[in-house]
Amino acid sequence: MAQDSAPARGMLATMAVVVVCSGVVQGYLTPLLPRIGGHVGLSGVGQNNLYLLAQLAFAVMTPLLSRLGDLYGHRRLLRISVAMVATGSVLMAARPTAVTLAVGMNLQGAVVGFFPLLAGILRTRAPRQARTGMSILVAALLMAVGAGSLVAGSLSERHAVAGLWTAVPVSILALAAAMVLPDSTAPRGGRFHFGAAALLTAGLVALVLVLTQGGTWGWSSPKALLTAALAVVLLALWVRVEHRSAQPLVKVRLLHNRRLALVNTHTFCAAFGAVGFMGTNAVFLGTDPHEAGYGMHLGARSIATVSFAMVLTGCLGSALTPRLARALGDRTVLAAAGILCAAGFTTMVLGHRALFPYVCGVLVVGLATGLFEAATRTLSAEVVAEDETAVSVGLNELALSLGAAIGAAVIGALLAGHRTTGPDGVIALAGYQWSWGACAVAALLGAVAGLAFPGRAALGPLPASRPLTPSGEAL
């Protein structure tokens, strides 16, 4: 049953605290790891391995936490997830070593469960505010990512490890917020399929490994090819097991849901560039044009300012999404997000020689990011039955993560393929231009997927929950 507006607003404010924790955790380590790595004796390779472990944790935990939430209660799994994040944050801050950083970052990977589990609660407890609520939560997430990076960087200016405490207070507040949130009213039932979980976990680990390490190994090397083949085989086996299982981990018909497939395709394509290019954007902004022949030669503070401005335009896009969906429809919003993203990267291609047009392109990509993240998270919750909400949103989060990872891998390969000869091996401008072009093409493919989304009024009826059997399982 829906809450009246006042309790719903209070619930959204409480959820925002949890989402702020997610944003801070996702943003605060990026400016810290180079200095902290030196403090604890980690080389550049060691720091890269920490990021790799975190990405593996993200990929593995996304479907598992989402499915467990649909089975055993969204609030229960949310509390467990937040507790894992808080434990990891405190562990790293209190005793920073190579081991505690590795363990802590893996525990922090549980942030991937926050949005799917919150969506499960929001959809059943405040369905009338679900779209507005999702846009608010996305805006809070984007703002927290930028703010967490700025705060952590400032704290670590005098002492390398001081910034590690950035996530501790917000994770404790998030744990308190998770304790007072109501549970969802979606029907529960079924059993956790451990065999399917093992196959999916192994397949995702192999997939993320080849995406993140393929450039280092060499894309045509035996190690990369064998890992890619292993990923394909394991994921194909997982689909086969799910088809035959009476208690699947992820119901196969979700994979055949046309609306969800289009939403996830759009998410993947948009994230390919909008998220995948972020690291490259910082490098380009900091490059000295007198040495490389291109770049803006900005300092760390100026680069952080540009990144934060991108976050602000993302918040604007997220805030506008519910109104645009009501006025124009979901299909138009998805298409507009893809077209805007492509326009932003095209502006970078054409205006990369001057700061103003280049930053305008970055801000347009930020605006598109807010639009697509709010729209796709909302739609991935709405196109399935209530008892499948978390796992559906989890699949969308996985599409976003994989899109960003593949985008970063493709961009890295394009840049590596355009290094100049010589001892320094400077990246040629053509490498960036090809990268921006690839991101624009991917965004346009996302716009095509958005245009293919079945027309439906933005405030149309939501799919109903499926009835339960006497044992409590959903039919």
Steps between C-alpha positions, in 0.01 A plus 500: 500500500633842411593739773364854512737771381654598836617150605611437143715813507652390830574157356664657194716720722611191692574316176703798381731454800569143386559613141737778611708231668507307171615809309772591748634144503508491119678834472733555792776245429585621148711802606645315800643175368818641340615653832364222719663242274837658568422519872427125530763390249278423201641552151292621208432138411382432855266798489359377169443158656300665780273661241471165323391328822242772559361463148476125544312551828262743329421256219449201731295672771258683269277203400555306824395775743208596276366145478549437872301817568209379288512163679556598863401865528639821356550671836683202649750482213534879498603492864751225431640690200538827692662316790753347258582844359534654847727217613723538195519878540596484868752221437686699233498825696602351836786283371600576141716220359505325165294215648238718673464713187432187294250360752336836561452582132341160444261554791417843360395327179168436675397855402380348172208353693378835634302620197331167413397442862381859551302472175325194638395694811409819315282329241271330752504759779460818294404408142358846425833659589714227339604697191568826681669307779731316262607826335574650843708198598698509174570872552615430856727222371664718236549789743650271762750351253636848424487622858667186635791543262547867593479441876733202495754682286497799733543286812797319350693811401685501835492130580466222246256279692279772654262488204418137576281622785269675250277193461483407868242754631276471192502119515404507869219745423388275213490201734278695740276602208471139382384400848199735491387446142185291453518169318345451158164325475593301187425127523792274585568134449725247335852380573843632411653295216862452608604316183375781278663755730837323470480490119392865476771610743775314314375623163488863613846475658643368172316769301618788719855361503526498123341845471730662754821307427465435128698809408783399733505138387447584134155446353623225269716328763416142601419614855245758382341266244475212746350723771245641253409149386464389862267793570281411201485130593420564868230758426347272235494215754340735751220586257445129428483416872256786559278375217474158663473611862172514689661756734721715271735763635381744234176402330580435136192681383660820634770450238222478239313808626517733199455819701767405750736390221461837325549692825815302578630546144448874531675499839796305364544730199465822698736382777755392236593863445347705780667292773776329305669824390526668842859400572609596148324835536711586805819403314408718200416799721835471677717451190740784416443614138860622475619141549229295327350749255157477664340518845395772744788486755262528798611431855342246733263756656379625161445144376302426817293815437416386146408155631276652765331724243430184298342350811278807543369475143438131566289595802305741280436226244384261771265761649346570158442134411157443666355819348638422157365145521153629587506758223676309222496132597770254599603423144581864427697542823716196423561617143579854618755371752682308225491791256622748761784268597604465135476878455729554798769270362464653153559842659822365653615376159434837337590732789793329670742784427333747738391457861150650474356281220669190640355556847160570343518155344593348838203672666260375232624145565439564871144611427440186293643287781242631745221438251592143412586390854169623641290376208653153471500430875133599514397297197697190602293497819169555325514247217490195731280366779556641850669185630764531223574871546840474669643238264375698198663821624806292585525380140481863390780591743703214353436633148628840615814348656578286197435788262739722694763223520482418128498870413811559708667194342420615145616855574820365654564286192440796268738719698764226518471450125580866435817544703779683326831326446782593732601445861209698648228341289267804511140435396420668170196726477342253257469252788273738690304590187433134421400445863251787502364379166453145635315638803275708273416196284422290808272776633313514169447124518354561845266759350385241244427256783303775673292565188419127486365504856124419487287810532324535833374796694756609757252451782338187365413203722789309653525121458320326780657245730446143402281290731654272759468127541400363843872456578560868443675475164408737219340330201 
